[in-house]
């Protein structure tokens, strides 16, 4: 692959990851939607475990990091830089959104719209 193709690929991965992070932080977390996966588990654990500072985005980061470590331990080093990159970017962006745009309630009161 050419360097230009690698840059394009990482820009598209970054854009996709950013869009997922926006959707999860602004719509899933404030409405306590738990559809599944790590973000769904994070919503549930964030509600069940009431520890100051242990928000759904922090739980999300912890679980994603644990899964990455398990992937490297049980699979191999070829597990994939792209997976590590997107997982850490996703977890980091949700925490950045939490710091920059703290939400105390959902954006709307219409669950169907959310």
N, CA, C and O atoms as a GROMACS GRO file, in nm:
protein
  456
    1UNK      N    1   0.083  -0.119   0.000
    1UNK     CA    2   0.000   0.000   0.000
    1UNK      C    3   0.087   0.125   0.000
    1UNK      O    4   0.193   0.128   0.062
    2UNK      N    5   0.042   0.224  -0.068
    2UNK     CA    6   0.114   0.351  -0.071
    2UNK      C    7   0.084   0.429   0.057
    2UNK      O    8  -0.015   0.405   0.125
    3UNK      N    9   0.172   0.522   0.087
    3UNK     CA   10   0.155   0.604   0.207
    3UNK      C   11   0.024   0.682   0.200
    3UNK      O   12  -0.045   0.698   0.301
    4UNK      N   13  -0.011   0.729   0.081
    4UNK     CA   14  -0.136   0.804   0.064
    4UNK      C   15  -0.257   0.717   0.099
    4UNK      O   16  -0.353   0.764   0.159
    5UNK      N   17  -0.252   0.590   0.060
    5UNK     CA   18  -0.361   0.498   0.091
    5UNK      C   19  -0.371   0.471   0.241
    5UNK      O   20  -0.481   0.460   0.296
    6UNK      N   21  -0.256   0.459   0.308
    6UNK     CA   22  -0.256   0.439   0.453
    6UNK      C   23  -0.316   0.558   0.525
    6UNK      O   24  -0.394   0.542   0.618
    7UNK      N   25  -0.281   0.678   0.481
    7UNK     CA   26  -0.335   0.800   0.542
    7UNK      C   27  -0.486   0.805   0.522
    7UNK      O   28  -0.560   0.835   0.616
    8UNK      N   29  -0.531   0.777   0.401
    8UNK     CA   30  -0.675   0.778   0.373
    8UNK      C   31  -0.748   0.676   0.459
    8UNK      O   32  -0.855   0.705   0.514
    9UNK      N   33  -0.690   0.557   0.471
    9UNK     CA   34  -0.751   0.452   0.551
    9UNK      C   35  -0.763   0.494   0.698
    9UNK      O   36  -0.867   0.472   0.760
   10UNK      N   37  -0.658   0.552   0.754
   10UNK     CA   38  -0.663   0.594   0.893
   10UNK      C   39  -0.756   0.714   0.914
   10UNK      O   40  -0.817   0.726   1.020
   11UNK      N   41  -0.766   0.801   0.816
   11UNK     CA   42  -0.862   0.912   0.827
   11UNK      C   43  -1.005   0.860   0.827
   11UNK      O   44  -1.088   0.907   0.905
   12UNK      N   45  -1.034   0.762   0.742
   12UNK     CA   46  -1.169   0.704   0.739
   12UNK      C   47  -1.198   0.627   0.867
   12UNK      O   48  -1.310   0.633   0.919
   13UNK      N   49  -1.100   0.553   0.918
   13UNK     CA   50  -1.119   0.482   1.045
   13UNK      C   51  -1.143   0.582   1.158
   13UNK      O   52  -1.228   0.559   1.244
   14UNK      N   53  -1.069   0.692   1.158
   14UNK     CA   54  -1.085   0.794   1.262
   14UNK      C   55  -1.222   0.859   1.254
   14UNK      O   56  -1.287   0.880   1.357
   15UNK      N   57  -1.267   0.890   1.134
   15UNK     CA   58  -1.399   0.950   1.116
   15UNK      C   59  -1.509   0.855   1.163
   15UNK      O   60  -1.599   0.896   1.236
   16UNK      N   61  -1.501   0.730   1.122
   16UNK     CA   62  -1.600   0.631   1.164
   16UNK      C   63  -1.603   0.612   1.315
   16UNK      O   64  -1.710   0.604   1.376
   17UNK      N   65  -1.486   0.606   1.375
   17UNK     CA   66  -1.476   0.590   1.521
   17UNK      C   67  -1.531   0.712   1.592
   17UNK      O   68  -1.598   0.699   1.695
   18UNK      N   69  -1.504   0.830   1.539
   18UNK     CA   70  -1.556   0.953   1.599
   18UNK      C   71  -1.709   0.956   1.592
   18UNK      O   72  -1.774   0.996   1.688
   19UNK      N   73  -1.765   0.913   1.481
   19UNK     CA   74  -1.912   0.911   1.468
   19UNK      C   75  -1.975   0.813   1.566
   19UNK      O   76  -2.079   0.842   1.624
   20UNK      N   77  -1.913   0.697   1.583
   20UNK     CA   78  -1.965   0.600   1.681
   20UNK      C   79  -1.956   0.659   1.822
   20UNK      O   80  -2.050   0.645   1.900
   21UNK      N   81  -1.845   0.723   1.854
   21UNK     CA   82  -1.827   0.784   1.987
   21UNK      C   83  -1.932   0.891   2.013
   21UNK      O   84  -1.987   0.899   2.122
   22UNK      N   85  -1.958   0.973   1.913
   22UNK     CA   86  -2.061   1.078   1.926
   22UNK      C   87  -2.197   1.015   1.953
   22UNK      O   88  -2.270   1.059   2.042
   23UNK      N   89  -2.231   0.914   1.876
   23UNK     CA   90  -2.360   0.847   1.894
   23UNK      C   91  -2.375   0.786   2.032
   23UNK      O   92  -2.479   0.798   2.096
   24UNK      N   93  -2.271   0.719   2.076
   24UNK     CA   94  -2.276   0.653   2.207
   24UNK      C   95  -2.284   0.756   2.319
   24UNK      O   96  -2.367   0.743   2.409
   25UNK      N   97  -2.198   0.857   2.315
   25UNK     CA   98  -2.195   0.953   2.426
   25UNK      C   99  -2.320   1.041   2.431
   25UNK      O  100  -2.378   1.060   2.538
   26UNK      N  101  -2.363   1.093   2.318
   26UNK     CA  102  -2.473   1.189   2.319
   26UNK      C  103  -2.611   1.125   2.318
   26UNK      O  104  -2.708   1.190   2.356
   27UNK      N  105  -2.622   1.000   2.276
   27UNK     CA  106  -2.754   0.939   2.266
   27UNK      C  107  -2.771   0.814   2.353
   27UNK      O  108  -2.874   0.800   2.420
   28UNK      N  109  -2.673   0.726   2.353
   28UNK     CA  110  -2.686   0.603   2.430
   28UNK      C  111  -2.669   0.625   2.580
   28UNK      O  112  -2.753   0.583   2.660
   29UNK      N  113  -2.560   0.690   2.618
   29UNK     CA  114  -2.531   0.709   2.760
   29UNK      C  115  -2.638   0.790   2.834
   29UNK      O  116  -2.686   0.744   2.938
   30UNK      N  117  -2.678   0.909   2.787
   30UNK     CA  118  -2.774   0.988   2.866
   30UNK      C  119  -2.913   0.925   2.875
   30UNK      O  120  -2.988   0.953   2.968
   31UNK      N  121  -2.948   0.841   2.780
   31UNK     CA  122  -3.079   0.777   2.781
   31UNK      C  123  -3.075   0.639   2.844
   31UNK      O  124  -3.177   0.571   2.852
   32UNK      N  125  -2.957   0.599   2.890
   32UNK     CA  126  -2.940   0.466   2.948
   32UNK      C  127  -2.984   0.355   2.854
   32UNK      O  128  -3.039   0.254   2.897
   33UNK      N  129  -2.958   0.375   2.724
   33UNK     CA  130  -2.984   0.270   2.626
   33UNK      C  131  -2.873   0.168   2.637
   33UNK      O  132  -2.755   0.203   2.629
   34UNK      N  133  -2.909   0.043   2.656
   34UNK     CA  134  -2.806  -0.061   2.663
   34UNK      C  135  -2.838  -0.166   2.558
   34UNK      O  136  -2.901  -0.268   2.588
   35UNK      N  137  -2.796  -0.142   2.438
   35UNK     CA  138  -2.828  -0.230   2.327
   35UNK      C  139  -2.737  -0.351   2.319
   35UNK      O  140  -2.772  -0.449   2.253
   36UNK      N  141  -2.624  -0.348   2.381
   36UNK     CA  142  -2.534  -0.461   2.377
   36UNK      C  143  -2.391  -0.415   2.358
   36UNK      O  144  -2.364  -0.297   2.337
   37UNK      N  145  -2.301  -0.509   2.364
   37UNK     CA  146  -2.161  -0.477   2.347
   37UNK      C  147  -2.103  -0.406   2.468
   37UNK      O  148  -2.165  -0.399   2.574
   38UNK      N  149  -1.984  -0.353   2.449
   38UNK     CA  150  -1.912  -0.288   2.558
   38UNK      C  151  -1.986  -0.162   2.603
   38UNK      O  152  -1.995  -0.136   2.723
   39UNK      N  153  -2.038  -0.084   2.509
   39UNK     CA  154  -2.107   0.040   2.550
   39UNK      C  155  -2.235   0.009   2.627
   39UNK      O  156  -2.269   0.080   2.721
   40UNK      N  157  -2.306  -0.096   2.588
   40UNK     CA  158  -2.427  -0.136   2.661
   40UNK      C  159  -2.394  -0.184   2.801
   40UNK      O  160  -2.463  -0.150   2.897
   41UNK      N  161  -2.289  -0.262   2.812
   41UNK     CA  162  -2.243  -0.308   2.943
   41UNK      C  163  -2.198  -0.190   3.029
   41UNK      O  164  -2.220  -0.188   3.150
   42UNK      N  165  -2.136  -0.092   2.966
   42UNK     CA  166  -2.091   0.027   3.038
   42UNK      C  167  -2.208   0.105   3.096
   42UNK      O  168  -2.201   0.156   3.208
   43UNK      N  169  -2.315   0.116   3.019
   43UNK     CA  170  -2.435   0.185   3.068
   43UNK      C  171  -2.490   0.112   3.190
   43UNK      O  172  -2.522   0.174   3.291
   44UNK      N  173  -2.502  -0.021   3.180
   44UNK     CA  174  -2.556  -0.100   3.292
   44UNK      C  175  -2.468  -0.090   3.416
   44UNK      O  176  -2.518  -0.067   3.526
   45UNK      N  177  -2.337  -0.107   3.398
   45UNK     CA  178  -2.247  -0.100   3.513
   45UNK      C  179  -2.241   0.040   3.572
   45UNK      O  180  -2.227   0.057   3.693
   46UNK      N  181  -2.252   0.142   3.486
   46UNK     CA  182  -2.253   0.279   3.534
   46UNK      C  183  -2.373   0.307   3.624
   46UNK      O  184  -2.364   0.387   3.718
   47UNK      N  185  -2.485   0.241   3.596
   47UNK     CA  186  -2.605   0.257   3.678
   47UNK      C  187  -2.600   0.170   3.804
   47UNK      O  188  -2.647   0.212   3.910
   48UNK      N  189  -2.544   0.051   3.793
   48UNK     CA  190  -2.540  -0.041   3.906
   48UNK      C  191  -2.434  -0.005   4.009
   48UNK      O  192  -2.458  -0.013   4.129
   49UNK      N  193  -2.318   0.034   3.962
   49UNK     CA  194  -2.206   0.064   4.050
   49UNK      C  195  -2.196   0.216   4.064
   49UNK      O  196  -2.145   0.285   3.976
   50UNK      N  197  -2.244   0.266   4.173
   50UNK     CA  198  -2.246   0.412   4.196
   50UNK      C  199  -2.119   0.454   4.269
   50UNK      O  200  -2.120   0.474   4.390
   51UNK      N  201  -2.010   0.469   4.194
   51UNK     CA  202  -1.883   0.515   4.250
   51UNK      C  203  -1.852   0.649   4.184
   51UNK      O  204  -1.854   0.659   4.062
   52UNK      N  205  -1.822   0.752   4.264
   52UNK     CA  206  -1.789   0.882   4.203
   52UNK      C  207  -1.672   0.868   4.106
   52UNK      O  208  -1.569   0.809   4.138
   53UNK      N  209  -1.690   0.925   3.988
   53UNK     CA  210  -1.585   0.921   3.886
   53UNK      C  211  -1.590   0.798   3.797
   53UNK      O  212  -1.523   0.795   3.693
   54UNK      N  213  -1.668   0.698   3.835
   54UNK     CA  214  -1.678   0.577   3.754
   54UNK      C  215  -1.802   0.588   3.665
   54UNK      O  216  -1.904   0.523   3.688
   55UNK      N  217  -1.790   0.673   3.564
   55UNK     CA  218  -1.900   0.700   3.472
   55UNK      C  219  -1.902   0.593   3.362
   55UNK      O  220  -1.807   0.516   3.348
   56UNK      N  221  -2.010   0.587   3.283
   56UNK     CA  222  -2.013   0.490   3.173
   56UNK      C  223  -1.895   0.503   3.077
   56UNK      O  224  -1.846   0.402   3.026
   57UNK      N  225  -1.848   0.624   3.052
   57UNK     CA  226  -1.735   0.638   2.959
   57UNK      C  227  -1.606   0.584   3.020
   57UNK      O  228  -1.522   0.530   2.948
   58UNK      N  229  -1.588   0.597   3.152
   58UNK     CA  230  -1.470   0.541   3.218
   58UNK      C  231  -1.479   0.388   3.218
   58UNK      O  232  -1.380   0.320   3.191
   59UNK      N  233  -1.597   0.335   3.248
   59UNK     CA  234  -1.618   0.190   3.245
   59UNK      C  235  -1.592   0.137   3.104
   59UNK      O  236  -1.531   0.032   3.086
   60UNK      N  237  -1.639   0.212   3.004
   60UNK     CA  238  -1.617   0.176   2.865
   60UNK      C  239  -1.468   0.168   2.834
   60UNK      O  240  -1.423   0.073   2.769
   61UNK      N  241  -1.391   0.264   2.880
   61UNK     CA  242  -1.246   0.265   2.856
   61UNK      C  243  -1.178   0.147   2.924
   61UNK      O  244  -1.091   0.083   2.866
   62UNK      N  245  -1.219   0.118   3.046
   62UNK     CA  246  -1.159   0.007   3.122
   62UNK      C  247  -1.186  -0.126   3.052
   62UNK      O  248  -1.095  -0.207   3.033
   63UNK      N  249  -1.310  -0.149   3.013
   63UNK     CA  250  -1.346  -0.276   2.948
   63UNK      C  251  -1.274  -0.290   2.814
   63UNK      O  252  -1.221  -0.397   2.783
   64UNK      N  253  -1.273  -0.183   2.734
   64UNK     CA  254  -1.203  -0.190   2.605
   64UNK      C  255  -1.055  -0.219   2.622
   64UNK      O  256  -0.998  -0.298   2.547
   65UNK      N  257  -0.993  -0.158   2.721
   65UNK     CA  258  -0.851  -0.183   2.746
   65UNK      C  259  -0.827  -0.327   2.789
   65UNK      O  260  -0.731  -0.390   2.745
   66UNK      N  261  -0.914  -0.379   2.875
   66UNK     CA  262  -0.901  -0.519   2.918
   66UNK      C  263  -0.915  -0.615   2.799
   66UNK      O  264  -0.840  -0.712   2.788
   67UNK      N  265  -1.010  -0.587   2.711
   67UNK     CA  266  -1.027  -0.672   2.593
   67UNK      C  267  -0.906  -0.666   2.501
   67UNK      O  268  -0.868  -0.767   2.442
   68UNK      N  269  -0.845  -0.548   2.488
   68UNK     CA  270  -0.725  -0.537   2.406
   68UNK      C  271  -0.611  -0.620   2.464
   68UNK      O  272  -0.540  -0.690   2.391
   69UNK      N  273  -0.593  -0.611   2.595
   69UNK     CA  274  -0.488  -0.689   2.661
   69UNK      C  275  -0.516  -0.838   2.641
   69UNK      O  276  -0.424  -0.914   2.609
   70UNK      N  277  -0.640  -0.881   2.662
   70UNK     CA  278  -0.674  -1.022   2.642
   70UNK      C  279  -0.650  -1.066   2.498
   70UNK      O  280  -0.605  -1.178   2.474
   71UNK      N  281  -0.679  -0.979   2.404
   71UNK     CA  282  -0.655  -1.011   2.264
   71UNK      C  283  -0.509  -1.035   2.235
   71UNK      O  284  -0.473  -1.129   2.164
   72UNK      N  285  -0.424  -0.950   2.290
   72UNK     CA  286  -0.280  -0.968   2.270
   72UNK      C  287  -0.228  -1.093   2.340
   72UNK      O  288  -0.141  -1.162   2.287
   73UNK      N  289  -0.282  -1.123   2.458
   73UNK     CA  290  -0.235  -1.240   2.534
   73UNK      C  291  -0.279  -1.370   2.466
   73UNK      O  292  -0.198  -1.461   2.450
   74UNK      N  293  -0.405  -1.379   2.426
   74UNK     CA  294  -0.457  -1.504   2.375
   74UNK      C  295  -0.450  -1.520   2.224
   74UNK      O  296  -0.449  -1.633   2.175
   75UNK      N  297  -0.444  -1.413   2.151
   75UNK     CA  298  -0.438  -1.426   2.005
   75UNK      C  299  -0.293  -1.418   1.959
   75UNK      O  300  -0.230  -1.522   1.936
   76UNK      N  301  -0.239  -1.302   1.946
   76UNK     CA  302  -0.098  -1.282   1.915
   76UNK      C  303  -0.074  -1.135   1.886
   76UNK      O  304  -0.167  -1.054   1.889
   77UNK      N  305   0.048  -1.101   1.860
   77UNK     CA  306   0.081  -0.961   1.835
   77UNK      C  307   0.024  -0.912   1.703
   77UNK      O  308   0.009  -0.792   1.682
   78UNK      N  309  -0.007  -1.004   1.614
   78UNK     CA  310  -0.068  -0.966   1.487
   78UNK      C  311  -0.215  -0.931   1.504
   78UNK      O  312  -0.287  -0.914   1.406
   79UNK      N  313  -0.259  -0.921   1.627
   79UNK     CA  314  -0.397  -0.888   1.663
   79UNK      C  315  -0.445  -0.765   1.588
   79UNK      O  316  -0.563  -0.756   1.552
   80UNK      N  317  -0.357  -0.672   1.564
   80UNK     CA  318  -0.393  -0.563   1.476
   80UNK      C  319  -0.379  -0.426   1.537
   80UNK      O  320  -0.446  -0.391   1.634
   81UNK      N  321  -0.292  -0.349   1.477
   81UNK     CA  322  -0.274  -0.210   1.518
   81UNK      C  323  -0.402  -0.130   1.496
   81UNK      O  324  -0.436  -0.041   1.574
   82UNK      N  325  -0.473  -0.163   1.389
   82UNK     CA  326  -0.597  -0.089   1.358
   82UNK      C  327  -0.701  -0.109   1.468
   82UNK      O  328  -0.771  -0.015   1.505
   83UNK      N  329  -0.710  -0.230   1.520
   83UNK     CA  330  -0.805  -0.258   1.628
   83UNK      C  331  -0.768  -0.180   1.753
   83UNK      O  332  -0.854  -0.121   1.817
   84UNK      N  333  -0.641  -0.182   1.786
   84UNK     CA  334  -0.594  -0.107   1.902
   84UNK      C  335  -0.620   0.042   1.884
   84UNK      O  336  -0.671   0.108   1.974
   85UNK      N  337  -0.587   0.093   1.768
   85UNK     CA  338  -0.605   0.235   1.738
   85UNK      C  339  -0.751   0.276   1.755
   85UNK      O  340  -0.782   0.372   1.825
   86UNK      N  341  -0.841   0.204   1.689
   86UNK     CA  342  -0.983   0.241   1.694
   86UNK      C  343  -1.042   0.222   1.834
   86UNK      O  344  -1.123   0.303   1.878
   87UNK      N  345  -1.004   0.117   1.902
   87UNK     CA  346  -1.056   0.094   2.037
   87UNK      C  347  -1.014   0.204   2.133
   87UNK      O  348  -1.096   0.255   2.210
   88UNK      N  349  -0.886   0.240   2.128
   88UNK     CA  350  -0.838   0.346   2.217
   88UNK      C  351  -0.894   0.483   2.178
   88UNK      O  352  -0.924   0.564   2.265
   89UNK      N  353  -0.907   0.507   2.049
   89UNK     CA  354  -0.965   0.634   2.003
   89UNK      C  355  -1.110   0.645   2.049
   89UNK      O  356  -1.153   0.750   2.097
   90UNK      N  357  -1.186   0.537   2.034
   90UNK     CA  358  -1.326   0.535   2.076
   90UNK      C  359  -1.340   0.562   2.226
   90UNK      O  360  -1.418   0.646   2.268
   91UNK      N  361  -1.263   0.490   2.305
   91UNK     CA  362  -1.269   0.507   2.450
   91UNK      C  363  -1.224   0.648   2.489
   91UNK      O  364  -1.285   0.712   2.575
   92UNK      N  365  -1.118   0.695   2.427
   92UNK     CA  366  -1.066   0.829   2.459
   92UNK      C  367  -1.163   0.938   2.420
   92UNK      O  368  -1.181   1.034   2.495
   93UNK      N  369  -1.225   0.926   2.303
   93UNK     CA  370  -1.320   1.030   2.259
   93UNK      C  371  -1.442   1.039   2.349
   93UNK      O  372  -1.491   1.148   2.376
   94UNK      N  373  -1.491   0.924   2.396
   94UNK     CA  374  -1.607   0.931   2.486
   94UNK      C  375  -1.570   1.003   2.616
   94UNK      O  376  -1.653   1.075   2.672
   95UNK      N  377  -1.448   0.983   2.662
   95UNK     CA  378  -1.406   1.055   2.783
   95UNK      C  379  -1.384   1.203   2.755
   95UNK      O  380  -1.416   1.287   2.838
   96UNK      N  381  -1.330   1.235   2.639
   96UNK     CA  382  -1.310   1.376   2.602
   96UNK      C  383  -1.445   1.447   2.593
   96UNK      O  384  -1.460   1.559   2.641
   97UNK      N  385  -1.544   1.381   2.531
   97UNK     CA  386  -1.678   1.441   2.524
   97UNK      C  387  -1.735   1.463   2.663
   97UNK      O  388  -1.801   1.564   2.688
   98UNK      N  389  -1.710   1.369   2.752
   98UNK     CA  390  -1.762   1.382   2.888
   98UNK      C  391  -1.701   1.504   2.958
   98UNK      O  392  -1.769   1.570   3.036
   99UNK      N  393  -1.575   1.533   2.931
   99UNK     CA  394  -1.508   1.648   2.993
   99UNK      C  395  -1.551   1.778   2.926
   99UNK      O  396  -1.581   1.876   2.994
  100UNK      N  397  -1.554   1.779   2.793
  100UNK     CA  398  -1.583   1.903   2.719
  100UNK      C  399  -1.731   1.938   2.715
  100UNK      O  400  -1.768   2.056   2.717
  101UNK      N  401  -1.817   1.836   2.709
  101UNK     CA  402  -1.962   1.858   2.697
  101UNK      C  403  -2.034   1.771   2.798
  101UNK      O  404  -2.099   1.673   2.761
  102UNK      N  405  -2.025   1.806   2.927
  102UNK     CA  406  -2.093   1.722   3.027
  102UNK      C  407  -2.244   1.728   3.010
  102UNK      O  408  -2.302   1.836   2.992
  103UNK      N  409  -2.307   1.614   3.015
  103UNK     CA  410  -2.453   1.605   3.000
  103UNK      C  411  -2.517   1.567   3.133
  103UNK      O  412  -2.473   1.472   3.199
  104UNK      N  413  -2.618   1.640   3.171
  104UNK     CA  414  -2.691   1.605   3.293
  104UNK      C  415  -2.825   1.539   3.259
  104UNK      O  416  -2.892   1.484   3.346
  105UNK      N  417  -2.862   1.546   3.131
  105UNK     CA  418  -2.988   1.488   3.086
  105UNK      C  419  -2.976   1.461   2.937
  105UNK      O  420  -2.885   1.512   2.871
  106UNK      N  421  -3.068   1.380   2.882
  106UNK     CA  422  -3.067   1.357   2.738
  106UNK      C  423  -3.088   1.487   2.660
  106UNK      O  424  -3.136   1.586   2.715
  107UNK      N  425  -3.051   1.486   2.534
  107UNK     CA  426  -3.063   1.606   2.451
  107UNK      C  427  -3.208   1.644   2.427
  107UNK      O  428  -3.240   1.762   2.416
  108UNK      N  429  -3.297   1.545   2.419
  108UNK     CA  430  -3.439   1.572   2.404
  108UNK      C  431  -3.516   1.483   2.502
  108UNK      O  432  -3.459   1.395   2.566
  109UNK      N  433  -3.645   1.507   2.512
  109UNK     CA  434  -3.727   1.422   2.598
  109UNK      C  435  -3.797   1.312   2.517
  109UNK      O  436  -3.870   1.230   2.573
  110UNK      N  437  -3.775   1.311   2.388
  110UNK     CA  438  -3.838   1.214   2.299
  110UNK      C  439  -3.744   1.094   2.279
  110UNK      O  440  -3.647   1.103   2.205
  111UNK      N  441  -3.774   0.985   2.344
  111UNK     CA  442  -3.690   0.864   2.336
  111UNK      C  443  -3.681   0.811   2.193
  111UNK      O  444  -3.577   0.762   2.151
  112UNK      N  445  -3.791   0.821   2.118
  112UNK     CA  446  -3.790   0.772   1.982
  112UNK      C  447  -3.694   0.855   1.895
  112UNK      O  448  -3.625   0.800   1.809
  113UNK      N  449  -3.690   0.984   1.917
  113UNK     CA  450  -3.599   1.070   1.843
  113UNK      C  451  -3.455   1.041   1.878
  113UNK      O  452  -3.367   1.043   1.792
  114UNK      N  453  -3.430   1.013   2.005
  114UNK     CA  454  -3.294   0.981   2.051
  114UNK      C  455  -3.250   0.850   1.989
  114UNK      O  456  -3.138   0.805   2.015
   0.00000   0.00000   0.00000
